[in-house]
Amino acid sequence: MQANNYYTVLHVPEDADPAAIRHAYRILVRRFHPDAGIGSSVRKFRDATEAYDVLSDPKRRREHDIDLARSRAHPHVQPEPLIPERPAHIRFRHSPFAVEDEIVRVFQMFEDMFGQIW
């Protein structure tokens, strides 16, 4: 599924003609260009460029429109995560504190075997 709605990135309606898309892209590029100064934003510049690349190509625009329609028809369907969840028996990957818990457990084991070590 498409993560971004490129029409909203360029601030144009979905039925915009190529001239309107090009005009909106040029305005955003001038505003957010990294060398522009005060209003520069690399992320917004890249987003606008990516949106224009997709919407200026008729085939890619058609695919984007299909993905938008699909995501609107099934809003409850979430895309698969990029990183799959780990099985429950792998403790270190689930909690950022699991390593610290293991260290405490090892120290407690040593205290049980040898008495207090510090």
N, CA, C and O atoms as a GROMACS GRO file, in nm:
protein
  472
    1MET      N    1   0.084  -0.118   0.000
    1MET     CA    2   0.000   0.000   0.000
    1MET      C    3   0.089   0.125   0.000
    1MET      O    4   0.202   0.123   0.048
    2GLN      N    5   0.035   0.229  -0.054
    2GLN     CA    6   0.109   0.354  -0.064
    2GLN      C    7   0.110   0.424   0.070
    2GLN      O    8   0.005   0.441   0.132
    3ALA      N    9   0.227   0.465   0.114
    3ALA     CA   10   0.239   0.530   0.244
    3ALA      C   11   0.196   0.676   0.237
    3ALA      O   12   0.136   0.727   0.331
    4ASN      N   13   0.227   0.744   0.126
    4ASN     CA   14   0.199   0.886   0.115
    4ASN      C   15   0.091   0.912   0.010
    4ASN      O   16   0.080   0.840  -0.089
    5ASN      N   17   0.014   1.016   0.034
    5ASN     CA   18  -0.076   1.065  -0.068
    5ASN      C   19  -0.003   1.182  -0.133
    5ASN      O   20   0.007   1.290  -0.076
    6TYR      N   21   0.048   1.158  -0.252
    6TYR     CA   22   0.132   1.258  -0.317
    6TYR      C   23   0.054   1.382  -0.358
    6TYR      O   24   0.113   1.488  -0.377
    7TYR      N   25  -0.076   1.370  -0.370
    7TYR     CA   26  -0.157   1.488  -0.402
    7TYR      C   27  -0.155   1.586  -0.284
    7TYR      O   28  -0.150   1.707  -0.303
    8THR      N   29  -0.161   1.532  -0.162
    8THR     CA   30  -0.157   1.621  -0.045
    8THR      C   31  -0.018   1.679  -0.024
    8THR      O   32  -0.004   1.790   0.027
    9VAL      N   33   0.085   1.604  -0.063
    9VAL     CA   34   0.221   1.657  -0.051
    9VAL      C   35   0.238   1.780  -0.140
    9VAL      O   36   0.299   1.879  -0.099
   10LEU      N   37   0.183   1.773  -0.262
   10LEU     CA   38   0.195   1.886  -0.355
   10LEU      C   39   0.082   1.987  -0.341
   10LEU      O   40   0.084   2.091  -0.408
   11HIS      N   41  -0.015   1.958  -0.256
   11HIS     CA   42  -0.129   2.049  -0.233
   11HIS      C   43  -0.208   2.073  -0.362
   11HIS      O   44  -0.241   2.186  -0.395
   12VAL      N   45  -0.238   1.964  -0.434
   12VAL     CA   46  -0.319   1.973  -0.556
   12VAL      C   47  -0.434   1.873  -0.544
   12VAL      O   48  -0.424   1.775  -0.471
   13PRO      N   49  -0.546   1.899  -0.615
   13PRO     CA   50  -0.655   1.802  -0.614
   13PRO      C   51  -0.616   1.677  -0.693
   13PRO      O   52  -0.523   1.679  -0.773
   14GLU      N   53  -0.689   1.569  -0.669
   14GLU     CA   54  -0.655   1.443  -0.736
   14GLU      C   55  -0.682   1.445  -0.885
   14GLU      O   56  -0.628   1.361  -0.959
   15ASP      N   57  -0.763   1.537  -0.932
   15ASP     CA   58  -0.790   1.544  -1.076
   15ASP      C   59  -0.708   1.656  -1.143
   15ASP      O   60  -0.743   1.704  -1.251
   16ALA      N   61  -0.600   1.695  -1.079
   16ALA     CA   62  -0.517   1.804  -1.133
   16ALA      C   63  -0.449   1.761  -1.262
   16ALA      O   64  -0.408   1.646  -1.278
   17ASP      N   65  -0.439   1.856  -1.354
   17ASP     CA   66  -0.372   1.827  -1.481
   17ASP      C   67  -0.220   1.839  -1.462
   17ASP      O   68  -0.175   1.895  -1.362
   18PRO      N   69  -0.141   1.788  -1.555
   18PRO     CA   70   0.006   1.791  -1.541
   18PRO      C   71   0.063   1.932  -1.522
   18PRO      O   72   0.163   1.948  -1.453
   19ALA      N   73   0.000   2.033  -1.583
   19ALA     CA   74   0.050   2.170  -1.567
   19ALA      C   75   0.033   2.219  -1.423
   19ALA      O   76   0.122   2.286  -1.370
   20ALA      N   77  -0.080   2.185  -1.360
   20ALA     CA   78  -0.102   2.225  -1.221
   20ALA      C   79  -0.006   2.152  -1.127
   20ALA      O   80   0.042   2.210  -1.030
   21ILE      N   81   0.021   2.026  -1.157
   21ILE     CA   82   0.115   1.949  -1.075
   21ILE      C   83   0.255   2.008  -1.088
   21ILE      O   84   0.325   2.024  -0.987
   22ARG      N   85   0.296   2.040  -1.209
   22ARG     CA   86   0.429   2.099  -1.231
   22ARG      C   87   0.440   2.235  -1.162
   22ARG      O   88   0.544   2.266  -1.103
   23HIS      N   89   0.335   2.316  -1.169
   23HIS     CA   90   0.334   2.448  -1.106
   23HIS      C   91   0.347   2.435  -0.954
   23HIS      O   92   0.427   2.506  -0.892
   24ALA      N   93   0.269   2.345  -0.894
   24ALA     CA   94   0.276   2.325  -0.749
   24ALA      C   95   0.413   2.273  -0.707
   24ALA      O   96   0.467   2.313  -0.604
   25TYR      N   97   0.469   2.184  -0.787
   25TYR     CA   98   0.602   2.129  -0.757
   25TYR      C   99   0.708   2.240  -0.759
   25TYR      O  100   0.793   2.246  -0.671
   26ARG      N  101   0.702   2.325  -0.859
   26ARG     CA  102   0.802   2.432  -0.870
   26ARG      C  103   0.793   2.530  -0.753
   26ARG      O  104   0.895   2.579  -0.705
   27ILE      N  105   0.672   2.557  -0.708
   27ILE     CA  106   0.655   2.646  -0.593
   27ILE      C  107   0.717   2.583  -0.468
   27ILE      O  108   0.790   2.650  -0.394
   28LEU      N  109   0.689   2.455  -0.446
   28LEU     CA  110   0.743   2.388  -0.328
   28LEU      C  111   0.894   2.373  -0.334
   28LEU      O  112   0.962   2.386  -0.232
   29VAL      N  113   0.947   2.346  -0.453
   29VAL     CA  114   1.092   2.332  -0.466
   29VAL      C  115   1.162   2.463  -0.437
   29VAL      O  116   1.266   2.465  -0.370
   30ARG      N  117   1.107   2.573  -0.486
   30ARG     CA  118   1.167   2.703  -0.456
   30ARG      C  119   1.162   2.733  -0.307
   30ARG      O  120   1.255   2.791  -0.251
   31ARG      N  121   1.052   2.694  -0.242
   31ARG     CA  122   1.036   2.724  -0.101
   31ARG      C  123   1.127   2.639  -0.013
   31ARG      O  124   1.185   2.690   0.083
   32PHE      N  125   1.140   2.509  -0.044
   32PHE     CA  126   1.208   2.416   0.045
   32PHE      C  127   1.346   2.372  -0.002
   32PHE      O  128   1.406   2.284   0.059
   33HIS      N  129   1.399   2.431  -0.108
   33HIS     CA  130   1.530   2.390  -0.158
   33HIS      C  131   1.635   2.409  -0.049
   33HIS      O  132   1.634   2.511   0.020
   34PRO      N  133   1.727   2.312  -0.032
   34PRO     CA  134   1.827   2.323   0.075
   34PRO      C  135   1.913   2.449   0.067
   34PRO      O  136   1.962   2.496   0.170
   35ASP      N  137   1.932   2.504  -0.051
   35ASP     CA  138   2.012   2.625  -0.065
   35ASP      C  139   1.929   2.754  -0.054
   35ASP      O  140   1.983   2.863  -0.068
   36ALA      N  141   1.799   2.740  -0.029
   36ALA     CA  142   1.711   2.856  -0.029
   36ALA      C  143   1.730   2.946   0.093
   36ALA      O  144   1.708   3.066   0.086
   37GLY      N  145   1.771   2.888   0.203
   37GLY     CA  146   1.793   2.971   0.321
   37GLY      C  147   1.690   2.948   0.428
   37GLY      O  148   1.681   2.839   0.483
   38ILE      N  149   1.611   3.050   0.459
   38ILE     CA  150   1.523   3.050   0.575
   38ILE      C  151   1.419   2.937   0.570
   38ILE      O  152   1.401   2.869   0.671
   39GLY      N  153   1.352   2.915   0.460
   39GLY     CA  154   1.245   2.816   0.454
   39GLY      C  155   1.291   2.678   0.410
   39GLY      O  156   1.208   2.593   0.378
   40SER      N  157   1.421   2.655   0.407
   40SER     CA  158   1.470   2.529   0.352
   40SER      C  159   1.438   2.411   0.442
   40SER      O  160   1.440   2.422   0.564
   41SER      N  161   1.407   2.299   0.379
   41SER     CA  162   1.379   2.175   0.449
   41SER      C  163   1.412   2.061   0.354
   41SER      O  164   1.345   2.041   0.253
   42VAL      N  165   1.515   1.986   0.388
   42VAL     CA  166   1.558   1.878   0.301
   42VAL      C  167   1.450   1.772   0.289
   42VAL      O  168   1.426   1.719   0.180
   43ARG      N  169   1.383   1.740   0.402
   43ARG     CA  170   1.280   1.636   0.400
   43ARG      C  171   1.163   1.676   0.310
   43ARG      O  172   1.116   1.597   0.229
   44LYS      N  173   1.116   1.799   0.325
   44LYS     CA  174   1.003   1.845   0.243
   44LYS      C  175   1.044   1.858   0.097
   44LYS      O  176   0.963   1.832   0.008
   45PHE      N  177   1.167   1.896   0.071
   45PHE     CA  178   1.218   1.903  -0.066
   45PHE      C  179   1.217   1.764  -0.129
   45PHE      O  180   1.172   1.748  -0.243
   46ARG      N  181   1.266   1.665  -0.056
   46ARG     CA  182   1.268   1.527  -0.108
   46ARG      C  183   1.127   1.474  -0.127
   46ARG      O  184   1.099   1.407  -0.227
   47ASP      N  185   1.037   1.502  -0.032
   47ASP     CA  186   0.898   1.457  -0.045
   47ASP      C  187   0.832   1.516  -0.169
   47ASP      O  188   0.763   1.446  -0.242
   48ALA      N  189   0.854   1.645  -0.192
   48ALA     CA  190   0.796   1.710  -0.310
   48ALA      C  191   0.854   1.653  -0.439
   48ALA      O  192   0.781   1.633  -0.536
   49THR      N  193   0.983   1.627  -0.440
   49THR     CA  194   1.046   1.570  -0.559
   49THR      C  195   0.995   1.429  -0.586
   49THR      O  196   0.969   1.393  -0.701
   50GLU      N  197   0.982   1.349  -0.481
   50GLU     CA  198   0.929   1.213  -0.497
   50GLU      C  199   0.784   1.218  -0.548
   50GLU      O  200   0.747   1.141  -0.637
   51ALA      N  201   0.705   1.307  -0.491
   51ALA     CA  202   0.565   1.318  -0.534
   51ALA      C  203   0.557   1.360  -0.681
   51ALA      O  204   0.477   1.305  -0.756
   52TYR      N  205   0.639   1.455  -0.721
   52TYR     CA  206   0.637   1.500  -0.860
   52TYR      C  207   0.684   1.389  -0.954
   52TYR      O  208   0.628   1.372  -1.063
   53ASP      N  209   0.786   1.314  -0.913
   53ASP     CA  210   0.833   1.203  -0.997
   53ASP      C  211   0.723   1.102  -1.023
   53ASP      O  212   0.711   1.050  -1.134
   54VAL      N  213   0.643   1.073  -0.921
   54VAL     CA  214   0.535   0.976  -0.937
   54VAL      C  215   0.420   1.035  -1.018
   54VAL      O  216   0.371   0.970  -1.110
   55LEU      N  217   0.377   1.156  -0.984
   55LEU     CA  218   0.258   1.212  -1.048
   55LEU      C  219   0.285   1.262  -1.190
   55LEU      O  220   0.191   1.278  -1.268
   56SER      N  221   0.409   1.287  -1.225
   56SER     CA  222   0.437   1.333  -1.362
   56SER      C  223   0.446   1.218  -1.461
   56SER      O  224   0.438   1.240  -1.582
   57ASP      N  225   0.463   1.096  -1.413
   57ASP     CA  226   0.467   0.978  -1.499
   57ASP      C  227   0.327   0.916  -1.501
   57ASP      O  228   0.278   0.875  -1.396
   58PRO      N  229   0.262   0.907  -1.618
   58PRO     CA  230   0.123   0.858  -1.622
   58PRO      C  231   0.106   0.717  -1.565
   58PRO      O  232   0.007   0.690  -1.498
   59LYS      N  233   0.200   0.627  -1.592
   59LYS     CA  234   0.188   0.489  -1.542
   59LYS      C  235   0.200   0.486  -1.389
   59LYS      O  236   0.119   0.422  -1.322
   60ARG      N  237   0.300   0.554  -1.335
   60ARG     CA  238   0.318   0.556  -1.190
   60ARG      C  239   0.204   0.630  -1.120
   60ARG      O  240   0.167   0.595  -1.009
   61ARG      N  241   0.149   0.733  -1.186
   61ARG     CA  242   0.035   0.806  -1.128
   61ARG      C  243  -0.087   0.714  -1.121
   61ARG      O  244  -0.161   0.716  -1.022
   62ARG      N  245  -0.108   0.635  -1.224
   62ARG     CA  246  -0.221   0.542  -1.225
   62ARG      C  247  -0.205   0.439  -1.112
   62ARG      O  248  -0.302   0.407  -1.044
   63GLU      N  249  -0.084   0.387  -1.094
   63GLU     CA  250  -0.059   0.292  -0.985
   63GLU      C  251  -0.082   0.358  -0.848
   63GLU      O  252  -0.136   0.295  -0.758
   64HIS      N  253  -0.040   0.482  -0.836
   64HIS     CA  254  -0.060   0.556  -0.710
   64HIS      C  255  -0.209   0.575  -0.684
   64HIS      O  256  -0.254   0.560  -0.570
   65ASP      N  257  -0.287   0.607  -0.788
   65ASP     CA  258  -0.431   0.624  -0.771
   65ASP      C  259  -0.497   0.493  -0.730
   65ASP      O  260  -0.589   0.492  -0.648
   66ILE      N  261  -0.451   0.383  -0.787
   66ILE     CA  262  -0.506   0.252  -0.750
   66ILE      C  263  -0.474   0.221  -0.604
   66ILE      O  264  -0.560   0.172  -0.531
   67ASP      N  265  -0.352   0.249  -0.562
   67ASP     CA  266  -0.314   0.225  -0.422
   67ASP      C  267  -0.395   0.313  -0.326
   67ASP      O  268  -0.433   0.269  -0.218
   68LEU      N  269  -0.420   0.438  -0.366
   68LEU     CA  270  -0.502   0.526  -0.281
   68LEU      C  271  -0.644   0.473  -0.269
   68LEU      O  272  -0.701   0.471  -0.160
   69ALA      N  273  -0.701   0.431  -0.381
   69ALA     CA  274  -0.838   0.376  -0.378
   69ALA      C  275  -0.843   0.250  -0.292
   69ALA      O  276  -0.939   0.230  -0.218
   70ARG      N  277  -0.741   0.167  -0.302
   70ARG     CA  278  -0.735   0.044  -0.224
   70ARG      C  279  -0.723   0.075  -0.075
   70ARG      O  280  -0.788   0.010   0.007
   71SER      N  281  -0.642   0.174  -0.039
   71SER     CA  282  -0.626   0.207   0.102
   71SER      C  283  -0.752   0.273   0.159
   71SER      O  284  -0.782   0.258   0.277
   72ARG      N  285  -0.826   0.344   0.075
   72ARG     CA  286  -0.952   0.403   0.122
   72ARG      C  287  -1.061   0.299   0.136
   72ARG      O  288  -1.147   0.311   0.222
   73ALA      N  289  -1.058   0.196   0.051
   73ALA     CA  290  -1.159   0.091   0.058
   73ALA      C  291  -1.137   0.001   0.180
   73ALA      O  292  -1.233  -0.052   0.235
   74HIS      N  293  -1.013  -0.015   0.221
   74HIS     CA  294  -0.979  -0.102   0.334
   74HIS      C  295  -0.890  -0.027   0.432
   74HIS      O  296  -0.771  -0.057   0.443
   75PRO      N  297  -0.945   0.072   0.505
   75PRO     CA  298  -0.860   0.150   0.594
   75PRO      C  299  -0.810   0.071   0.715
   75PRO      O  300  -0.710   0.109   0.777
   76HIS      N  301  -0.880  -0.039   0.750
   76HIS     CA  302  -0.839  -0.116   0.867
   76HIS      C  303  -0.725  -0.211   0.836
   76HIS      O  304  -0.664  -0.264   0.929
   77VAL      N  305  -0.695  -0.234   0.710
   77VAL     CA  306  -0.588  -0.325   0.673
   77VAL      C  307  -0.455  -0.250   0.684
   77VAL      O  308  -0.435  -0.148   0.618
   78GLN      N  309  -0.368  -0.300   0.766
   78GLN     CA  310  -0.238  -0.239   0.786
   78GLN      C  311  -0.134  -0.312   0.702
   78GLN      O  312  -0.143  -0.434   0.687
   79PRO      N  313  -0.037  -0.241   0.648
   79PRO     CA  314   0.069  -0.309   0.575
   79PRO      C  315   0.151  -0.396   0.669
   79PRO      O  316   0.158  -0.370   0.790
   80GLU      N  317   0.214  -0.498   0.613
   80GLU     CA  318   0.297  -0.585   0.695
   80GLU      C  319   0.416  -0.506   0.748
   80GLU      O  320   0.472  -0.422   0.677
   81PRO      N  321   0.455  -0.533   0.873
   81PRO     CA  322   0.570  -0.461   0.928
   81PRO      C  323   0.698  -0.498   0.855
   81PRO      O  324   0.712  -0.611   0.807
   82LEU      N  325   0.790  -0.404   0.846
   82LEU     CA  326   0.916  -0.432   0.780
   82LEU      C  327   1.001  -0.530   0.861
   82LEU      O  328   1.074  -0.612   0.805
   83ILE      N  329   0.991  -0.520   0.994
   83ILE     CA  330   1.065  -0.611   1.081
   83ILE      C  331   0.964  -0.701   1.149
   83ILE      O  332   0.880  -0.652   1.224
   84PRO      N  333   0.970  -0.832   1.125
   84PRO     CA  334   0.872  -0.922   1.187
   84PRO      C  335   0.891  -0.928   1.337
   84PRO      O  336   1.001  -0.905   1.388
   85GLU      N  337   0.784  -0.959   1.408
   85GLU     CA  338   0.793  -0.971   1.553
   85GLU      C  339   0.871  -1.096   1.589
   85GLU      O  340   0.866  -1.197   1.519
   86ARG      N  341   0.943  -1.087   1.699
   86ARG     CA  342   1.024  -1.200   1.745
   86ARG      C  343   0.938  -1.298   1.824
   86ARG      O  344   0.839  -1.259   1.886
   87PRO      N  345   0.976  -1.425   1.824
   87PRO     CA  346   0.904  -1.522   1.908
   87PRO      C  347   0.916  -1.486   2.055
   87PRO      O  348   1.010  -1.417   2.096
   88ALA      N  349   0.821  -1.532   2.135
   88ALA     CA  350   0.815  -1.494   2.276
   88ALA      C  351   0.933  -1.548   2.355
   88ALA      O  352   0.970  -1.490   2.457
   89HIS      N  353   0.994  -1.657   2.311
   89HIS     CA  354   1.102  -1.716   2.390
   89HIS      C  355   1.234  -1.640   2.374
   89HIS      O  356   1.330  -1.670   2.446
   90ILE      N  357   1.242  -1.544   2.284
   90ILE     CA  358   1.363  -1.463   2.270
   90ILE      C  359   1.342  -1.335   2.350
   90ILE      O  360   1.275  -1.243   2.305
   91ARG      N  361   1.400  -1.332   2.470
   91ARG     CA  362   1.372  -1.224   2.563
   91ARG      C  363   1.444  -1.094   2.529
   91ARG      O  364   1.388  -0.986   2.549
   92PHE      N  365   1.567  -1.102   2.479
   92PHE     CA  366   1.647  -0.982   2.461
   92PHE      C  367   1.590  -0.888   2.356
   92PHE      O  368   1.622  -0.769   2.358
   93ARG      N  369   1.510  -0.936   2.268
   93ARG     CA  370   1.463  -0.853   2.158
   93ARG      C  371   1.332  -0.781   2.191
   93ARG      O  372   1.290  -0.692   2.116
   94HIS      N  373   1.267  -0.818   2.301
   94HIS     CA  374   1.136  -0.761   2.330
   94HIS      C  375   1.141  -0.636   2.416
   94HIS      O  376   1.059  -0.546   2.401
   95SER      N  377   1.235  -0.632   2.506
   95SER     CA  378   1.237  -0.521   2.600
   95SER      C  379   1.374  -0.456   2.601
   95SER      O  380   1.476  -0.526   2.599
   96PRO      N  381   1.380  -0.324   2.603
   96PRO     CA  382   1.511  -0.260   2.614
   96PRO      C  383   1.576  -0.285   2.748
   96PRO      O  384   1.697  -0.264   2.764
   97PHE      N  385   1.498  -0.330   2.846
   97PHE     CA  386   1.552  -0.355   2.979
   97PHE      C  387   1.586  -0.502   3.000
   97PHE      O  388   1.632  -0.538   3.108
   98ALA      N  389   1.567  -0.588   2.900
   98ALA     CA  390   1.592  -0.730   2.916
   98ALA      C  391   1.739  -0.758   2.945
   98ALA      O  392   1.769  -0.847   3.025
   99VAL      N  393   1.830  -0.684   2.884
   99VAL     CA  394   1.973  -0.705   2.909
   99VAL      C  395   2.005  -0.671   3.054
   99VAL      O  396   2.077  -0.746   3.120
  100GLU      N  397   1.953  -0.560   3.103
  100GLU     CA  398   1.977  -0.522   3.241
  100GLU      C  399   1.917  -0.626   3.336
  100GLU      O  400   1.977  -0.658   3.439
  101ASP      N  401   1.799  -0.680   3.302
  101ASP     CA  402   1.738  -0.784   3.384
  101ASP      C  403   1.826  -0.908   3.390
  101ASP      O  404   1.839  -0.970   3.496
  102GLU      N  405   1.887  -0.945   3.279
  102GLU     CA  406   1.975  -1.061   3.276
  102GLU      C  407   2.099  -1.036   3.359
  102GLU      O  408   2.146  -1.127   3.428
  103ILE      N  409   2.154  -0.916   3.354
  103ILE     CA  410   2.273  -0.882   3.434
  103ILE      C  411   2.240  -0.893   3.582
  103ILE      O  412   2.317  -0.949   3.660
  104VAL      N  413   2.125  -0.838   3.622
  104VAL     CA  414   2.084  -0.847   3.761
  104VAL      C  415   2.066  -0.992   3.801
  104VAL      O  416   2.104  -1.030   3.912
  105ARG      N  417   2.009  -1.074   3.714
  105ARG     CA  418   1.988  -1.216   3.743
  105ARG      C  419   2.121  -1.288   3.762
  105ARG      O  420   2.133  -1.372   3.851
  106VAL      N  421   2.221  -1.256   3.680
  106VAL     CA  422   2.353  -1.318   3.693
  106VAL      C  423   2.418  -1.278   3.824
  106VAL      O  424   2.476  -1.362   3.893
  107PHE      N  425   2.410  -1.149   3.861
  107PHE     CA  426   2.467  -1.105   3.988
  107PHE      C  427   2.397  -1.173   4.106
  107PHE      O  428   2.463  -1.211   4.203
  108GLN      N  429   2.266  -1.189   4.098
  108GLN     CA  430   2.194  -1.258   4.205
  108GLN      C  431   2.236  -1.404   4.214
  108GLN      O  432   2.244  -1.460   4.324
  109MET      N  433   2.263  -1.466   4.100
  109MET     CA  434   2.309  -1.604   4.099
  109MET      C  435   2.445  -1.614   4.168
  109MET      O  436   2.467  -1.706   4.247
  110PHE      N  437   2.537  -1.520   4.139
  110PHE     CA  438   2.667  -1.520   4.204
  110PHE      C  439   2.654  -1.497   4.354
  110PHE      O  440   2.724  -1.560   4.433
  111GLU      N  441   2.564  -1.406   4.395
  111GLU     CA  442   2.543  -1.383   4.538
  111GLU      C  443   2.492  -1.508   4.606
  111GLU      O  444   2.531  -1.539   4.719
  112ASP      N  445   2.402  -1.581   4.538
  112ASP     CA  446   2.351  -1.705   4.596
  112ASP      C  447   2.462  -1.808   4.611
  112ASP      O  448   2.463  -1.883   4.708
  113MET      N  449   2.555  -1.814   4.516
  113MET     CA  450   2.662  -1.914   4.518
  113MET      C  451   2.775  -1.873   4.614
  113MET      O  452   2.824  -1.957   4.690
  114PHE      N  453   2.817  -1.747   4.611
  114PHE     CA  454   2.937  -1.705   4.682
  114PHE      C  455   2.911  -1.604   4.794
  114PHE      O  456   3.004  -1.564   4.862
  115GLY      N  457   2.791  -1.565   4.813
  115GLY     CA  458   2.761  -1.461   4.910
  115GLY      C  459   2.773  -1.325   4.843
  115GLY      O  460   2.797  -1.316   4.723
  116GLN      N  461   2.756  -1.221   4.922
  116GLN     CA  462   2.761  -1.087   4.865
  116GLN      C  463   2.902  -1.058   4.816
  116GLN      O  464   3.000  -1.080   4.888
  117ILE      N  465   2.913  -1.009   4.691
  117ILE     CA  466   3.045  -0.991   4.631
  117ILE      C  467   3.096  -0.847   4.641
  117ILE      O  468   3.211  -0.822   4.604
  118TRP      N  469   3.020  -0.755   4.687
  118TRP     CA  470   3.071  -0.618   4.704
  118TRP      C  471   3.034  -0.563   4.837
  118TRP      O  472   3.069  -0.449   4.868
   0.00000   0.00000   0.00000
